[in-house]
Amino acid sequence: MKTTILAISVLLGLAGAALSAEPHKEDVPPAASEIKEIKAYCLDFNWGGRRGFAKPGSWAGADPAQHVAWYKAMGANVIQTFCVSCNGYAWYKNGFVPEQPGLKHDFLSEVVKLGHKEGMLVMGYFCIGSNTKWGTDHPDLSYGTPSTYHIPYTDEYLAYLSASIGDAVRKTGVDGFMIDWVWMPKRQSTGGKWLECEKKLYKQLMGEEFPGEDKLSKEQDTAYSRKAIDRCWKAIRKAAKDANPKCIIWLTSNHVNHPHVVDSDMYKQADWLMNEAGDMKRITAVKSMVGPHTRLITCLARWNNQDATKVVPEALKAGVGLYGFTKPTKSSGLVPLDGILSRPVSELKADERNIAVLARAYHGVSIDAVRNDKGEFVEPSK
């Protein structure tokens, strides 16, 4: 217990120190309001092999200049990269969260500088419900370290998360960040049994003792879950806006109509909200739940099996932003574009097809255009 209290004191002290630091000043990017169409992409450092998180240090040699050039070739105006990836290590140096082992460059900070020079917004990332390093370092505060939701939103974790966010926003100059997996833990490691720390959190939020796993009603579970997620959201928002009032908080959800989050303050207050499932039907359904300032985005990725040739024109017509992500195929953290953009869309599958369709939309050319050896898109002869 003394160790835990000491650790939290250190976390809060670091958070306070971060709050007193001067904001990072670099080349000023276009204001978010000037980005009329959100054209975003992510080379995803989260995942390794066999559906597990990437090992610490994976792609640690990634070159910021090469990555910004890649996003420019895509035609993106928003780069989404990482503050901290799911393995729990940071993508910038000398921060509150330890950096990826072997990190060659001050990656995020340098991507911000280079991206701003190209007129792009640069967004980071935090996985809220999962963090392997946190789970490893705090076994009494985490349901193991599976590559899924495993963290209860305890006071200790929210102190750590707030310090992590404030530090990243200040030190790197990032324009904002995506928050992912804002869900309750699955409790896989205990077979559904609750940790003592979460029973304590239940009492703290509900004002009553935890009734026991076998007596907990669906209504009680939903009420508790909504309170826990709301408290977590407010901690995230405070940390971000204290660090930079203009910081964009980008919420992504793979289940936008889940009872734990529908009609929430999180939806009303988020700056950007993305339907990771990718379909426009859910985007339409969530419009009544968001704030007047909230920008909506849809997603194209291999897992959601959406047809990019249908989703992209529907989103553009509706004024909905576009985003995609894929796992790097090279040790550089990149995915070679030459063999994708020089081929007809009809020849491509999965993420290559998504990349091809998004790049054409981002460059404002037709679905039938192909890129030549000069790097220019050429429309077919009529």
Residue pairs with C-beta under 8 A, 6 or more apart in sequence:
4 140
4 156
7 156
8 155
8 156
8 159
11 156
11 159
11 160
11 163
12 159
12 163
14 96
14 163
14 167
15 159
15 162
15 163
15 166
15 239
18 96
18 163
18 166
18 167
18 170
18 243
19 166
19 242
19 243
21 170
21 171
22 170
23 170
23 173
23 243
23 244
24 109
24 169
24 170
24 171
24 172
24 173
25 173
26 112
26 113
26 116
26 173
27 113
27 116
27 117
28 116
29 115
29 116
29 119
29 120
29 121
29 122
29 175
30 119
30 121
32 121
32 175
32 176
32 246
32 248
32 271
35 77
35 78
35 121
37 77
37 316
37 321
37 322
38 77
38 78
38 272
38 295
38 297
38 321
38 322
38 323
39 75
39 76
39 77
39 78
39 321
39 322
39 358
39 361
39 362
40 76
40 77
40 78
40 79
40 80
40 123
40 297
40 321
40 322
40 323
40 324
41 71
41 74
41 76
41 78
41 79
41 80
41 323
41 324
41 325
41 355
41 358
42 79
42 80
42 81
42 125
42 323
42 324
42 325
42 326
43 67
43 70
43 81
43 325
43 326
43 328
43 333
43 334
43 335
44 325
44 326
44 327
44 328
45 54
45 58
45 59
45 62
45 81
45 82
45 85
45 91
45 328
45 333
46 53
46 54
46 82
46 85
46 86
46 87
46 127
47 53
47 54
47 86
47 327
48 54
48 55
48 58
51 147
52 147
53 85
53 86
53 87
53 130
53 132
53 147
54 85
54 86
54 87
55 87
56 87
56 88
56 89
56 100
56 101
56 133
57 89
57 100
57 101
57 102
57 103
58 87
58 100
59 328
59 331
59 332
59 333
60 100
60 101
60 102
60 103
60 104
61 102
61 104
61 331
61 332
61 333
62 104
62 105
62 107
62 332
62 333
62 334
63 104
63 105
63 332
64 105
64 107
64 110
64 111
64 114
65 110
65 114
66 332
66 334
67 79
67 81
67 111
67 333
67 334
68 79
68 111
68 114
68 115
68 118
68 120
70 334
70 335
70 337
71 79
71 115
71 120
72 118
72 120
73 337
73 341
73 359
73 375
74 337
74 355
74 358
74 359
74 362
75 359
75 361
75 362
75 363
75 364
76 120
76 362
77 119
77 120
77 121
77 362
78 120
78 121
78 122
78 123
78 323
79 111
79 115
79 120
79 121
79 122
79 123
80 123
80 124
80 125
80 178
80 250
80 323
80 325
81 91
81 107
81 108
81 111
81 122
81 123
81 124
81 125
82 91
82 108
82 124
82 125
83 90
83 91
83 92
83 97
83 108
83 124
83 125
83 126
83 164
83 165
83 168
83 172
83 174
83 177
84 90
84 91
84 97
84 124
84 125
84 126
84 127
84 131
84 164
84 168
85 91
85 100
85 125
85 127
86 127
86 130
86 131
86 132
86 147
87 100
87 131
87 132
87 133
88 97
88 131
88 132
88 133
88 134
88 135
88 136
89 97
89 98
89 99
89 100
89 101
89 133
90 96
90 97
90 98
90 99
90 100
90 108
90 168
91 99
91 100
91 103
91 107
91 108
91 124
92 99
92 106
92 107
92 108
92 109
92 168
92 171
92 172
93 99
93 103
93 106
93 109
94 106
94 171
95 167
95 168
95 171
96 163
96 164
96 167
96 168
97 164
97 167
97 168
98 133
108 122
108 124
108 168
108 172
108 174
109 171
109 172
109 173
111 122
112 122
112 172
112 173
112 174
112 175
113 173
115 121
115 122
116 122
116 173
121 175
121 176
121 248
122 174
122 175
123 174
123 175
123 176
123 177
123 178
123 248
123 250
124 168
124 172
124 174
124 176
124 177
124 178
125 177
125 178
125 179
125 180
126 161
126 164
126 165
126 168
126 177
126 178
126 179
126 180
126 236
127 180
127 181
128 151
128 161
128 179
128 180
128 181
128 182
128 183
128 232
128 236
129 149
129 150
129 151
129 180
129 181
129 182
129 183
129 184
129 185
130 146
130 147
130 148
130 149
130 150
130 151
130 181
131 151
132 145
132 147
134 141
134 142
134 151
134 157
134 160
135 142
135 143
135 144
135 145
135 150
135 151
136 145
138 156
138 157
140 195
140 196
140 197
141 151
141 152
141 154
141 156
141 157
141 195
141 197
142 150
142 151
142 152
142 185
142 195
143 150
143 151
143 152
143 185
143 186
143 187
143 188
143 189
143 190
143 195
144 150
144 188
144 189
146 186
146 188
146 189
148 186
148 188
149 181
149 183
149 184
149 185
149 186
150 185
150 186
150 188
150 189
151 157
151 185
152 184
152 185
152 195
152 197
152 198
152 201
152 228
153 201
153 228
153 229
153 231
153 232
154 197
154 198
154 200
154 201
156 197
158 231
158 232
158 235
161 232
161 235
161 236
161 239
162 235
162 236
162 238
162 239
163 239
165 177
165 236
165 239
165 240
165 243
166 239
166 240
166 242
166 243
168 174
168 177
169 177
169 239
169 240
169 243
169 244
169 247
170 243
170 244
174 247
175 246
175 247
175 248
176 240
176 247
176 248
176 249
176 250
176 271
176 272
177 240
177 247
177 248
177 249
177 250
178 250
178 251
178 252
178 274
179 236
179 249
179 250
179 251
179 252
180 252
182 229
182 232
182 233
182 251
182 253
182 261
182 266
183 229
183 258
183 260
184 225
184 228
184 229
184 260
185 198
187 193
187 194
187 195
192 213
193 213
194 202
194 210
194 213
199 210
201 228
202 210
202 224
203 209
203 210
205 224
205 227
205 228
205 231
206 220
206 223
206 224
206 227
210 216
211 220
222 259
222 260
225 260
226 259
226 260
226 261
226 264
229 260
229 261
229 264
229 266
230 264
230 265
230 266
233 264
233 265
233 266
233 269
234 265
236 249
237 249
237 269
240 247
240 249
241 247
248 271
248 272
249 269
249 270
249 271
249 272
250 270
250 271
250 272
250 273
250 274
250 297
251 266
251 267
251 270
251 272
251 273
251 274
252 273
252 274
252 276
252 299
253 261
253 273
253 274
253 275
253 276
254 276
254 277
255 261
255 277
256 262
256 273
256 275
256 277
256 282
256 285
256 286
257 282
257 285
257 286
261 267
262 289
263 289
264 289
267 273
267 286
267 289
267 290
267 291
267 294
268 289
268 290
268 291
268 294
269 291
270 290
270 291
270 294
271 293
271 294
271 295
272 294
272 295
272 296
272 297
272 321
273 286
273 290
273 294
273 295
273 296
273 297
274 296
274 297
274 298
274 299
274 321
274 323
275 282
275 283
275 286
275 296
275 297
275 298
275 299
276 299
276 301
276 304
277 299
277 304
277 306
278 298
278 299
278 300
278 301
278 304
278 306
278 311
279 298
279 304
279 306
279 311
280 298
280 311
280 314
280 315
280 318
280 320
283 296
283 298
283 315
283 318
283 320
286 296
287 296
290 296
295 321
296 320
296 321
297 320
297 321
297 322
297 323
298 311
298 315
298 320
298 321
298 322
298 323
299 306
299 323
299 324
299 325
300 306
300 308
300 311
300 312
300 322
300 323
300 324
300 354
300 357
300 358
301 324
301 325
301 326
301 351
301 354
302 326
302 350
302 351
302 354
308 353
308 354
308 356
308 357
308 358
309 345
309 357
309 367
312 322
312 357
312 358
312 361
314 320
315 321
315 322
316 322
316 361
322 358
322 361
322 362
324 351
324 354
324 355
324 358
326 335
326 351
326 354
326 355
327 351
328 334
328 335
329 335
329 336
330 336
335 351
335 355
337 355
337 359
337 371
338 371
340 348
340 352
340 355
340 356
340 359
341 355
341 356
341 359
341 370
341 371
341 377
342 370
342 371
342 372
342 373
343 356
343 370
344 368
344 370
345 353
345 356
345 357
345 360
345 367
345 368
348 356
357 367
360 366
360 367
360 369
360 377
363 369
363 377
365 377
365 379
366 379
368 379
368 380
369 377
369 378
369 379
369 380
370 377
370 378
370 380
371 377
371 378
372 378
